[in-house]
Amino acid sequence: MWIRTMYWIVMTAGNLTFLSTALPQGVLPQDVIDIGSRLEPLIDEHLLARKTGSLRLRLHRPIRQADAITLDKPWEGNNSAYATVLKHQDQFFFYYRGTALILDGKVRHEHLATTCVMTSRDGVRWERPDLGFVKRDGWERNNIILTLDPAGKIDASPGQTRTAGHDLLSGKKVPFTGASHNFTPLIDTNPQCKPREKFKALGGHDHRTLYAFASPDGLHWNLMQPEPVIVDGMMDSQNLAFWDPVQKKYFAYYRDFKNKKGDTRQYAKHQFSLRDRDVRVATSVDFVNWTKGDWVDWRPDRITQLYTTQTQLYPGAEHLRIGFPLRYVPGRGRFSQLNERIAASSTYYASVYTDTGFISSRDGRTFRIWPEALLRPGTTGAQWYYGFGGTALNLIESPSQLPGGETEWSFYVQDHGSWFGDGVTYQRYSIRRDGFVSASAALSGGSFTTKPLRFSGDHLLLNYSTSALGAIRVELQEPTGKPIPGFSLDECVELFGNSVKHAVTWKQRADVNAISGKPIRLRFELKDADLFSLRFAARR
Protein backbone atom coordinates (compact mmCIF):
# COMPACT_ATOMS: atom_id res chain seq x y z
CA MET A 1 0.00 0.00 0.00
CA TRP A 2 1.07 3.59 -0.59
CA ILE A 3 1.54 6.02 2.30
CA ARG A 4 1.44 9.60 1.01
CA THR A 5 2.72 8.12 -2.26
CA MET A 6 6.24 8.08 -0.80
CA TYR A 7 6.58 4.74 1.01
CA TRP A 8 5.76 1.10 0.63
CA ILE A 9 5.19 -1.04 3.71
CA VAL A 10 6.98 -4.33 3.09
CA MET A 11 7.54 -7.38 5.24
CA THR A 12 11.22 -8.26 5.56
CA ALA A 13 12.46 -10.96 7.89
CA GLY A 14 9.11 -10.96 9.68
CA ASN A 15 9.25 -7.23 10.36
CA LEU A 16 7.41 -4.31 8.81
CA THR A 17 9.75 -2.02 6.89
CA PHE A 18 8.98 1.38 5.43
CA LEU A 19 10.57 1.46 1.98
CA SER A 20 11.03 4.90 0.48
CA THR A 21 10.32 5.13 -3.23
CA ALA A 22 11.47 8.73 -3.51
CA LEU A 23 13.68 9.21 -6.56
CA PRO A 24 16.91 11.20 -6.36
CA GLN A 25 16.86 14.75 -7.64
CA GLY A 26 16.94 14.84 -11.42
CA VAL A 27 15.63 11.27 -11.82
CA LEU A 28 12.12 11.16 -13.25
CA PRO A 29 9.67 8.25 -12.91
CA GLN A 30 10.08 7.49 -16.62
CA ASP A 31 13.82 7.13 -16.04
CA VAL A 32 13.29 4.01 -13.93
CA ILE A 33 14.34 1.03 -16.06
CA ASP A 34 11.74 -1.72 -16.03
CA ILE A 35 13.66 -4.96 -16.46
CA GLY A 36 10.74 -7.15 -15.40
CA SER A 37 11.91 -10.75 -15.27
CA ARG A 38 14.02 -10.59 -18.41
CA LEU A 39 17.64 -11.65 -18.67
CA GLU A 40 20.08 -8.73 -18.46
CA PRO A 41 23.57 -9.64 -19.71
CA LEU A 42 26.21 -7.13 -18.66
CA ILE A 43 27.37 -6.46 -22.21
CA ASP A 44 27.26 -2.66 -21.81
CA GLU A 45 26.80 0.03 -19.17
CA HIS A 46 23.07 0.51 -19.76
CA LEU A 47 22.17 -0.47 -16.18
CA LEU A 48 25.23 1.01 -14.48
CA ALA A 49 25.12 4.34 -12.63
CA ARG A 50 28.41 4.23 -10.69
CA LYS A 51 31.59 2.14 -10.66
CA THR A 52 34.29 2.04 -7.99
CA GLY A 53 37.69 0.44 -7.53
CA SER A 54 38.91 -1.97 -10.19
CA LEU A 55 35.43 -2.63 -11.62
CA ARG A 56 35.40 -2.66 -15.44
CA LEU A 57 33.63 -4.37 -18.30
CA ARG A 58 35.79 -7.19 -19.64
CA LEU A 59 35.68 -8.96 -23.00
CA HIS A 60 36.19 -12.74 -22.84
CA ARG A 61 37.56 -14.84 -25.70
CA PRO A 62 35.93 -18.12 -26.76
CA ILE A 63 37.88 -21.37 -26.58
CA ARG A 64 38.94 -23.18 -29.74
CA GLN A 65 37.58 -26.74 -29.82
CA ALA A 66 38.73 -29.77 -31.79
CA ASP A 67 35.50 -30.03 -33.79
CA ALA A 68 35.65 -28.59 -37.29
CA ILE A 69 33.92 -28.52 -40.66
CA THR A 70 36.20 -28.69 -43.71
CA LEU A 71 34.70 -27.62 -47.04
CA ASP A 72 36.89 -29.67 -49.38
CA LYS A 73 34.46 -31.30 -51.81
CA PRO A 74 34.85 -30.51 -55.54
CA TRP A 75 31.87 -28.12 -55.38
CA GLU A 76 33.31 -26.35 -52.29
CA GLY A 77 36.95 -25.33 -51.91
CA ASN A 78 39.49 -22.87 -50.59
CA ASN A 79 37.33 -19.76 -51.07
CA SER A 80 34.22 -21.07 -49.35
CA ALA A 81 32.67 -18.56 -46.96
CA TYR A 82 29.59 -16.77 -45.60
CA ALA A 83 28.19 -19.59 -43.47
CA THR A 84 24.93 -19.51 -41.50
CA VAL A 85 23.76 -21.92 -38.81
CA LEU A 86 20.02 -22.35 -38.19
CA LYS A 87 18.07 -24.67 -35.91
CA HIS A 88 14.60 -25.76 -36.97
CA GLN A 89 12.72 -28.13 -34.70
CA ASP A 90 15.31 -30.81 -33.80
CA GLN A 91 17.70 -30.29 -36.71
CA PHE A 92 20.57 -27.90 -37.37
CA PHE A 93 21.36 -26.51 -40.82
CA PHE A 94 24.80 -25.23 -41.85
CA TYR A 95 24.54 -23.13 -45.03
CA TYR A 96 27.61 -21.86 -46.85
CA ARG A 97 29.04 -20.70 -50.14
CA GLY A 98 31.21 -23.15 -52.02
CA THR A 99 33.94 -21.60 -54.18
CA ALA A 100 37.53 -22.40 -55.09
CA LEU A 101 40.35 -20.18 -56.33
CA ILE A 102 43.38 -20.90 -58.49
CA LEU A 103 46.35 -18.59 -57.84
CA ASP A 104 48.89 -18.97 -60.65
CA GLY A 105 50.12 -15.45 -61.22
CA LYS A 106 46.57 -14.18 -61.25
CA VAL A 107 43.42 -15.06 -59.30
CA ARG A 108 40.92 -17.30 -61.11
CA HIS A 109 37.80 -19.18 -60.01
CA GLU A 110 37.97 -22.95 -60.37
CA HIS A 111 34.17 -23.22 -60.50
CA LEU A 112 31.13 -21.02 -60.13
CA ALA A 113 29.67 -20.40 -56.70
CA THR A 114 27.37 -22.91 -55.03
CA THR A 115 25.10 -22.63 -52.02
CA CYS A 116 25.29 -25.79 -49.94
CA VAL A 117 23.80 -27.12 -46.71
CA MET A 118 24.91 -29.62 -44.08
CA THR A 119 22.67 -31.06 -41.37
CA SER A 120 23.24 -32.14 -37.78
CA ARG A 121 21.32 -33.33 -34.73
CA ASP A 122 23.64 -31.75 -32.15
CA GLY A 123 25.36 -28.86 -33.94
CA VAL A 124 28.74 -30.59 -33.59
CA ARG A 125 28.68 -33.62 -35.91
CA TRP A 126 27.65 -32.74 -39.47
CA GLU A 127 26.82 -34.60 -42.67
CA ARG A 128 26.14 -33.61 -46.27
CA PRO A 129 22.71 -34.76 -47.44
CA ASP A 130 22.56 -36.13 -51.00
CA LEU A 131 19.96 -33.72 -52.39
CA GLY A 132 20.21 -34.44 -56.10
CA PHE A 133 19.26 -30.91 -57.13
CA VAL A 134 22.37 -30.33 -59.25
CA LYS A 135 23.70 -32.92 -61.71
CA ARG A 136 27.30 -32.54 -62.87
CA ASP A 137 30.13 -34.96 -63.57
CA GLY A 138 32.45 -35.17 -60.59
CA TRP A 139 29.87 -33.61 -58.29
CA GLU A 140 27.93 -36.77 -57.46
CA ARG A 141 26.08 -37.04 -54.13
CA ASN A 142 26.30 -33.31 -53.52
CA ASN A 143 24.48 -31.10 -51.03
CA ILE A 144 23.97 -28.09 -53.32
CA ILE A 145 20.70 -26.17 -53.08
CA LEU A 146 21.54 -23.24 -55.40
CA THR A 147 24.20 -22.55 -57.98
CA LEU A 148 25.16 -20.09 -60.67
CA ASP A 149 25.47 -22.93 -63.17
CA PRO A 150 22.69 -23.06 -65.76
CA ALA A 151 22.13 -26.70 -64.79
CA GLY A 152 21.35 -25.64 -61.23
CA LYS A 153 17.96 -25.56 -59.55
CA ILE A 154 17.52 -21.84 -60.21
CA ASP A 155 18.63 -20.87 -63.70
CA ALA A 156 20.52 -17.67 -62.97
CA SER A 157 23.40 -17.82 -65.40
CA PRO A 158 25.45 -14.69 -66.09
CA GLY A 159 23.73 -12.40 -68.56
CA GLN A 160 20.19 -13.40 -67.67
CA THR A 161 18.58 -10.12 -66.64
CA ARG A 162 15.81 -10.48 -64.09
CA THR A 163 15.74 -6.86 -63.02
CA ALA A 164 16.34 -3.28 -64.03
CA GLY A 165 18.73 -2.83 -61.15
CA HIS A 166 21.63 -0.45 -61.51
CA ASP A 167 25.30 -0.59 -60.68
CA LEU A 168 25.49 2.21 -58.16
CA LEU A 169 29.06 3.05 -59.12
CA SER A 170 28.62 3.34 -62.87
CA GLY A 171 24.86 3.84 -63.13
CA LYS A 172 24.66 1.09 -65.76
CA LYS A 173 22.11 -1.68 -65.66
CA VAL A 174 23.39 -4.95 -64.23
CA PRO A 175 22.11 -8.51 -64.70
CA PHE A 176 20.88 -10.79 -61.97
CA THR A 177 23.57 -13.42 -61.66
CA GLY A 178 22.23 -15.60 -58.89
CA ALA A 179 22.50 -15.55 -55.14
CA SER A 180 25.19 -18.09 -54.30
CA HIS A 181 27.87 -15.50 -53.67
CA ASN A 182 26.31 -14.47 -50.35
CA PHE A 183 23.03 -16.35 -49.85
CA THR A 184 22.14 -15.85 -46.17
CA PRO A 185 19.01 -17.56 -44.80
CA LEU A 186 16.96 -17.10 -41.64
CA ILE A 187 14.05 -18.80 -39.93
CA ASP A 188 11.17 -16.33 -39.87
CA THR A 189 9.73 -16.03 -36.34
CA ASN A 190 7.13 -13.45 -37.37
CA PRO A 191 3.79 -14.84 -36.05
CA GLN A 192 2.17 -13.77 -39.33
CA CYS A 193 4.65 -15.70 -41.46
CA LYS A 194 3.13 -18.01 -44.06
CA PRO A 195 4.19 -21.67 -43.70
CA ARG A 196 5.50 -21.75 -47.27
CA GLU A 197 7.81 -18.85 -46.36
CA LYS A 198 9.04 -20.12 -42.99
CA PHE A 199 12.62 -19.88 -44.26
CA LYS A 200 13.67 -16.64 -45.91
CA ALA A 201 16.96 -15.35 -47.29
CA LEU A 202 18.76 -12.39 -48.79
CA GLY A 203 21.29 -12.93 -51.54
CA GLY A 204 22.75 -11.63 -54.76
CA HIS A 205 25.84 -11.74 -56.92
CA ASP A 206 26.04 -8.45 -58.79
CA HIS A 207 27.45 -6.79 -55.63
CA ARG A 208 24.93 -3.95 -55.83
CA THR A 209 21.56 -5.54 -55.03
CA LEU A 210 19.93 -8.07 -52.74
CA TYR A 211 17.04 -10.36 -53.65
CA ALA A 212 14.49 -11.92 -51.30
CA PHE A 213 14.00 -15.69 -51.26
CA ALA A 214 11.54 -17.94 -49.42
CA SER A 215 11.28 -21.65 -48.69
CA PRO A 216 8.96 -23.96 -46.74
CA ASP A 217 11.74 -26.32 -45.65
CA GLY A 218 15.11 -24.58 -46.06
CA LEU A 219 15.96 -26.68 -49.13
CA HIS A 220 13.58 -25.68 -51.92
CA TRP A 221 13.89 -21.95 -52.61
CA ASN A 222 12.13 -19.43 -54.83
CA LEU A 223 12.44 -15.71 -55.42
CA MET A 224 9.75 -13.73 -53.59
CA GLN A 225 9.72 -11.29 -56.51
CA PRO A 226 11.87 -10.87 -59.64
CA GLU A 227 13.14 -7.42 -58.62
CA PRO A 228 15.77 -6.78 -55.95
CA VAL A 229 14.56 -5.61 -52.55
CA ILE A 230 17.65 -3.67 -51.37
CA VAL A 231 19.75 -1.65 -53.80
CA ASP A 232 21.76 0.88 -51.77
CA GLY A 233 24.79 -1.13 -50.75
CA MET A 234 28.00 -2.82 -51.89
CA MET A 235 26.80 -6.35 -51.33
CA ASP A 236 29.88 -8.53 -51.87
CA SER A 237 29.69 -9.44 -48.19
CA GLN A 238 27.46 -11.52 -45.94
CA ASN A 239 24.30 -9.44 -45.66
CA LEU A 240 21.64 -10.62 -43.25
CA ALA A 241 18.16 -10.07 -41.89
CA PHE A 242 15.90 -11.30 -39.07
CA TRP A 243 12.53 -10.63 -37.44
CA ASP A 244 12.69 -8.46 -34.31
CA PRO A 245 9.88 -9.60 -31.96
CA VAL A 246 10.18 -6.50 -29.77
CA GLN A 247 10.02 -3.86 -32.50
CA LYS A 248 7.85 -6.13 -34.68
CA LYS A 249 9.67 -5.59 -37.94
CA TYR A 250 12.46 -7.13 -39.99
CA PHE A 251 15.95 -5.67 -39.69
CA ALA A 252 18.57 -6.02 -42.42
CA TYR A 253 22.29 -5.29 -42.01
CA TYR A 254 24.36 -4.98 -45.15
CA ARG A 255 27.75 -3.70 -46.24
CA ASP A 256 28.33 -0.42 -48.06
CA PHE A 257 31.26 1.87 -48.77
CA LYS A 258 31.78 5.35 -47.39
CA ASN A 259 34.25 7.94 -48.53
CA LYS A 260 35.97 10.36 -46.19
CA LYS A 261 32.93 12.65 -46.22
CA GLY A 262 30.56 9.87 -45.21
CA ASP A 263 28.63 9.53 -48.47
CA THR A 264 28.88 6.41 -50.54
CA ARG A 265 29.87 6.91 -54.14
CA GLN A 266 30.97 10.49 -54.58
CA TYR A 267 34.49 9.68 -55.69
CA ALA A 268 36.13 9.11 -59.01
CA LYS A 269 37.15 5.65 -60.16
CA HIS A 270 40.83 6.36 -59.54
CA GLN A 271 39.93 7.21 -55.91
CA PHE A 272 38.52 3.74 -55.23
CA SER A 273 41.15 3.17 -52.54
CA LEU A 274 39.34 5.76 -50.42
CA ARG A 275 36.46 3.33 -49.91
CA ASP A 276 35.70 2.60 -46.29
CA ARG A 277 33.75 -0.54 -45.48
CA ASP A 278 30.82 0.23 -43.19
CA VAL A 279 27.33 -1.07 -42.43
CA ARG A 280 23.80 0.07 -43.21
CA VAL A 281 20.59 -0.95 -41.42
CA ALA A 282 17.14 -1.04 -43.04
CA THR A 283 13.74 -2.25 -41.82
CA SER A 284 10.67 -3.86 -43.38
CA VAL A 285 7.28 -5.18 -42.30
CA ASP A 286 6.97 -7.71 -45.15
CA PHE A 287 10.57 -8.61 -46.13
CA VAL A 288 10.01 -7.19 -49.62
CA ASN A 289 9.58 -3.45 -49.14
CA TRP A 290 12.57 -2.04 -47.23
CA THR A 291 13.38 1.42 -45.97
CA LYS A 292 16.41 3.22 -47.30
CA GLY A 293 19.41 2.09 -45.32
CA ASP A 294 20.85 4.30 -42.58
CA TRP A 295 24.45 4.09 -41.42
CA VAL A 296 24.90 2.18 -38.17
CA ASP A 297 25.92 4.53 -35.35
CA TRP A 298 29.07 3.15 -33.70
CA ARG A 299 29.93 4.02 -30.08
CA PRO A 300 32.76 4.75 -29.76
CA ASP A 301 33.68 5.40 -33.36
CA ARG A 302 34.98 2.26 -35.02
CA ILE A 303 38.71 2.22 -35.69
CA THR A 304 38.67 -0.56 -38.31
CA GLN A 305 36.73 -1.22 -41.47
CA LEU A 306 34.03 -3.88 -41.15
CA TYR A 307 33.47 -6.51 -43.84
CA THR A 308 30.53 -8.23 -42.10
CA THR A 309 28.60 -7.75 -38.84
CA GLN A 310 27.01 -11.18 -38.13
CA THR A 311 24.39 -9.31 -36.09
CA GLN A 312 21.82 -11.51 -34.34
CA LEU A 313 19.28 -11.38 -31.53
CA TYR A 314 20.81 -12.18 -28.15
CA PRO A 315 19.78 -15.73 -27.17
CA GLY A 316 17.33 -15.49 -24.29
CA ALA A 317 17.31 -11.67 -24.31
CA GLU A 318 15.69 -10.61 -27.56
CA HIS A 319 15.59 -6.93 -26.58
CA LEU A 320 19.35 -7.02 -27.28
CA ARG A 321 21.50 -7.99 -30.22
CA ILE A 322 25.14 -8.90 -30.57
CA GLY A 323 27.44 -9.46 -33.51
CA PHE A 324 30.85 -10.75 -34.50
CA PRO A 325 32.07 -8.50 -37.32
CA LEU A 326 34.92 -9.45 -39.61
CA ARG A 327 37.38 -6.60 -39.01
CA TYR A 328 39.17 -5.61 -42.21
CA VAL A 329 42.72 -4.23 -41.77
CA PRO A 330 44.56 -3.36 -45.01
CA GLY A 331 48.11 -2.23 -45.56
CA ARG A 332 49.96 -4.07 -42.77
CA GLY A 333 52.57 -5.57 -45.10
CA ARG A 334 53.12 -9.11 -46.37
CA PHE A 335 54.85 -10.71 -43.43
CA SER A 336 53.04 -14.06 -43.17
CA GLN A 337 54.27 -16.99 -45.23
CA LEU A 338 50.79 -17.47 -46.66
CA ASN A 339 50.52 -13.86 -47.74
CA GLU A 340 53.91 -14.04 -49.43
CA ARG A 341 52.48 -16.79 -51.65
CA ILE A 342 49.26 -14.84 -52.27
CA ALA A 343 51.28 -11.77 -53.30
CA ALA A 344 52.60 -13.59 -56.34
CA SER A 345 49.06 -13.45 -57.74
CA SER A 346 47.51 -10.46 -55.94
CA THR A 347 49.29 -7.81 -53.90
CA TYR A 348 45.86 -6.47 -52.91
CA TYR A 349 44.69 -9.68 -51.23
CA ALA A 350 48.12 -10.19 -49.68
CA SER A 351 48.09 -6.80 -47.97
CA VAL A 352 44.91 -7.42 -45.94
CA TYR A 353 44.49 -9.10 -42.55
CA THR A 354 41.26 -9.84 -40.72
CA ASP A 355 40.09 -10.90 -37.28
CA THR A 356 36.84 -11.11 -35.29
CA GLY A 357 35.32 -8.23 -33.34
CA PHE A 358 32.40 -7.91 -30.92
CA ILE A 359 29.44 -5.51 -31.06
CA SER A 360 26.18 -5.08 -29.15
CA SER A 361 23.06 -2.95 -29.40
CA ARG A 362 19.79 -2.24 -27.62
CA ASP A 363 17.89 -0.55 -30.45
CA GLY A 364 19.44 -2.14 -33.54
CA ARG A 365 20.85 1.15 -34.80
CA THR A 366 23.36 2.33 -32.21
CA PHE A 367 26.04 -0.26 -31.46
CA ARG A 368 28.77 -0.47 -28.88
CA ILE A 369 31.88 -1.70 -30.67
CA TRP A 370 34.84 -3.07 -28.75
CA PRO A 371 38.20 -1.77 -30.00
CA GLU A 372 39.90 -5.05 -29.11
CA ALA A 373 39.51 -8.28 -31.09
CA LEU A 374 37.32 -11.08 -29.80
CA LEU A 375 39.40 -13.63 -31.74
CA ARG A 376 42.99 -13.20 -32.91
CA PRO A 377 44.80 -15.22 -35.57
CA GLY A 378 46.92 -17.99 -34.09
CA THR A 379 50.64 -18.65 -33.94
CA THR A 380 50.83 -20.30 -37.37
CA GLY A 381 51.14 -18.38 -40.62
CA ALA A 382 48.17 -20.38 -41.93
CA GLN A 383 45.85 -18.16 -39.86
CA TRP A 384 47.30 -14.78 -40.81
CA TYR A 385 45.39 -14.05 -44.01
CA TYR A 386 42.49 -12.16 -45.57
CA GLY A 387 39.46 -14.09 -44.33
CA PHE A 388 40.52 -15.44 -40.94
CA GLY A 389 37.86 -14.85 -38.30
CA GLY A 390 34.80 -14.86 -40.51
CA THR A 391 32.17 -16.38 -38.23
CA ALA A 392 29.20 -18.45 -39.27
CA LEU A 393 26.08 -16.45 -38.49
CA ASN A 394 24.26 -17.39 -35.26
CA LEU A 395 25.23 -18.91 -31.94
CA ILE A 396 24.01 -22.39 -31.06
CA GLU A 397 23.77 -24.36 -27.84
CA SER A 398 26.26 -27.19 -27.52
CA PRO A 399 27.06 -29.75 -24.82
CA SER A 400 29.88 -29.04 -22.42
CA GLN A 401 33.17 -30.86 -22.92
CA LEU A 402 33.22 -31.56 -19.17
CA PRO A 403 31.14 -34.37 -17.62
CA GLY A 404 28.11 -32.81 -15.98
CA GLY A 405 29.01 -29.36 -17.29
CA GLU A 406 26.46 -26.73 -18.24
CA THR A 407 25.35 -26.29 -21.83
CA GLU A 408 27.62 -23.84 -23.66
CA TRP A 409 27.36 -21.52 -26.63
CA SER A 410 29.23 -22.36 -29.83
CA PHE A 411 29.91 -20.72 -33.15
CA TYR A 412 31.97 -21.68 -36.16
CA VAL A 413 34.90 -19.56 -37.32
CA GLN A 414 36.79 -19.53 -40.62
CA ASP A 415 40.12 -20.72 -39.27
CA HIS A 416 42.44 -22.07 -41.98
CA GLY A 417 42.56 -23.76 -45.38
CA SER A 418 41.94 -20.68 -47.51
CA TRP A 419 43.68 -19.63 -50.73
CA PHE A 420 45.93 -22.66 -51.35
CA GLY A 421 44.35 -25.38 -49.25
CA ASP A 422 41.90 -28.06 -50.39
CA GLY A 423 39.09 -26.32 -48.56
CA VAL A 424 38.27 -23.78 -45.88
CA THR A 425 38.00 -25.14 -42.35
CA TYR A 426 35.42 -23.71 -39.96
CA GLN A 427 36.59 -24.44 -36.42
CA ARG A 428 34.11 -24.62 -33.55
CA TYR A 429 34.70 -22.16 -30.71
CA SER A 430 32.76 -22.28 -27.44
CA ILE A 431 32.07 -20.04 -24.47
CA ARG A 432 29.92 -20.18 -21.35
CA ARG A 433 26.35 -18.92 -21.67
CA ASP A 434 26.32 -15.08 -21.51
CA GLY A 435 30.10 -15.31 -21.39
CA PHE A 436 31.27 -12.71 -23.90
CA VAL A 437 31.33 -9.74 -21.51
CA SER A 438 31.34 -9.44 -17.73
CA ALA A 439 31.48 -6.86 -15.01
CA SER A 440 34.88 -7.79 -13.61
CA ALA A 441 37.03 -6.77 -10.66
CA ALA A 442 40.48 -7.66 -9.37
CA LEU A 443 41.13 -9.11 -5.92
CA SER A 444 41.56 -5.55 -4.64
CA GLY A 445 37.85 -5.17 -5.20
CA GLY A 446 35.41 -3.11 -7.17
CA SER A 447 31.72 -2.36 -7.17
CA PHE A 448 28.94 -0.97 -9.28
CA THR A 449 25.52 0.44 -8.49
CA THR A 450 22.68 0.32 -10.97
CA LYS A 451 20.39 3.06 -12.07
CA PRO A 452 16.91 2.96 -10.49
CA LEU A 453 15.10 -0.06 -11.87
CA ARG A 454 11.94 -2.07 -11.41
CA PHE A 455 11.74 -5.86 -11.51
CA SER A 456 9.22 -8.65 -11.19
CA GLY A 457 9.97 -11.96 -9.54
CA ASP A 458 10.81 -13.38 -6.16
CA HIS A 459 14.51 -14.23 -6.37
CA LEU A 460 17.65 -12.89 -8.06
CA LEU A 461 19.68 -15.23 -10.28
CA LEU A 462 23.30 -14.54 -11.22
CA ASN A 463 25.67 -15.99 -13.80
CA TYR A 464 29.09 -15.51 -12.25
CA SER A 465 32.59 -16.85 -11.71
CA THR A 466 35.13 -16.21 -8.95
CA SER A 467 38.55 -17.48 -7.98
CA ALA A 468 39.03 -19.53 -4.83
CA LEU A 469 39.78 -16.25 -3.05
CA GLY A 470 37.14 -14.23 -4.87
CA ALA A 471 33.62 -13.29 -3.86
CA ILE A 472 30.47 -11.41 -4.86
CA ARG A 473 27.97 -9.69 -2.58
CA VAL A 474 24.74 -7.95 -3.53
CA GLU A 475 22.76 -5.19 -1.85
CA LEU A 476 19.24 -3.97 -2.60
CA GLN A 477 18.83 -0.24 -2.10
CA GLU A 478 16.14 2.37 -2.10
CA PRO A 479 16.41 4.68 -5.14
CA THR A 480 18.25 7.18 -2.94
CA GLY A 481 20.98 4.62 -2.24
CA LYS A 482 19.89 3.66 1.28
CA PRO A 483 20.23 -0.10 1.92
CA ILE A 484 16.92 -1.91 2.34
CA PRO A 485 16.83 -3.66 5.74
CA GLY A 486 17.35 -7.38 5.33
CA PHE A 487 19.09 -6.94 1.96
CA SER A 488 22.27 -5.04 2.82
CA LEU A 489 25.80 -6.05 1.80
CA ASP A 490 26.59 -7.20 5.33
CA GLU A 491 23.53 -9.45 5.32
CA CYS A 492 24.26 -10.98 1.90
CA VAL A 493 25.57 -14.54 1.94
CA GLU A 494 28.87 -14.28 0.07
CA LEU A 495 28.93 -15.98 -3.32
CA PHE A 496 32.03 -17.74 -4.57
CA GLY A 497 32.43 -20.45 -7.16
CA ASN A 498 31.22 -20.74 -10.74
CA SER A 499 27.58 -20.97 -11.80
CA VAL A 500 25.44 -19.90 -14.74
CA LYS A 501 22.31 -19.65 -12.56
CA HIS A 502 22.65 -19.15 -8.82
CA ALA A 503 20.11 -17.53 -6.48
CA VAL A 504 21.35 -14.76 -4.18
CA THR A 505 20.50 -15.16 -0.51
CA TRP A 506 20.72 -12.86 2.45
CA LYS A 507 21.02 -13.99 6.06
CA GLN A 508 17.32 -13.95 6.62
CA ARG A 509 15.90 -14.72 3.19
CA ALA A 510 16.25 -15.14 -0.57
CA ASP A 511 12.69 -14.09 -1.42
CA VAL A 512 12.52 -10.54 -2.80
CA ASN A 513 8.87 -10.68 -3.86
CA ALA A 514 7.90 -8.00 -1.32
CA ILE A 515 9.99 -5.48 -3.28
CA SER A 516 8.89 -6.65 -6.73
CA GLY A 517 7.44 -3.81 -8.78
CA LYS A 518 9.01 -1.04 -6.68
CA PRO A 519 11.85 1.20 -7.84
CA ILE A 520 15.16 0.07 -6.34
CA ARG A 521 18.88 0.03 -7.04
CA LEU A 522 21.26 -2.93 -6.97
CA ARG A 523 24.78 -2.69 -5.67
CA PHE A 524 27.31 -5.40 -6.49
CA GLU A 525 30.65 -5.81 -4.75
CA LEU A 526 33.17 -8.04 -6.57
CA LYS A 527 36.60 -9.38 -5.65
CA ASP A 528 38.52 -11.40 -8.25
CA ALA A 529 35.18 -12.15 -9.86
CA ASP A 530 33.18 -11.84 -13.05
CA LEU A 531 29.44 -11.19 -13.22
CA PHE A 532 28.03 -12.10 -16.64
CA SER A 533 24.28 -11.62 -16.27
CA LEU A 534 21.45 -11.16 -13.81
CA ARG A 535 17.78 -11.98 -13.82
CA PHE A 536 14.87 -11.75 -11.42
CA ALA A 537 12.63 -14.78 -11.77
CA ALA A 538 9.70 -16.51 -10.13
CA ARG A 539 10.14 -19.86 -8.47
CA ARG A 540 8.50 -22.67 -10.40
Secondary structure, DSSP 4 states (H G I P E B T S, - for coil): -EETTTEEEEEETTEEEEEE-PPPTT--GGGSEEEET--EE-SSSSSEEEEEET-EEEE-PPEEEEEEEEE-STTS-TT-EEEEEEEETTEEEEEEEEEEEEESSSEEEEEEEEEEEEEESSSSS-B---------TT-TT--EEEESSTTSSS---TT------B-TTT--B-----STTT-EEEE---TT--GGGSEEEEE-SSSS-BEEEEESSSSS-EESSSS-SB-SS--SS--EEEEETTTTEEEEEEEEEE-TTS-SS-S-GGGGGG-EEEEEEEEESSSSSBPPPEEPEEES--SSEES----EEETTEEEEEEE--EEEEE-S-S-SHHHHHHHTT-HHHHTEEEEE--EEESSSSEEEE-SS-SB---SSGGGSSTTTT-BPBS-EEE--SSTTPPPEEEEEEEEE--TTSSSEEEEEEEE-TT-SEEEEE-TT-EEEEEPSEEE-SSEEEEEEEEEEEEEEEEEEE-TTSPBPTT-STTTBPPB-SEEEEEE--BSS-S--GGGTTS-BEEEEEEEEEEEEEEEEE---
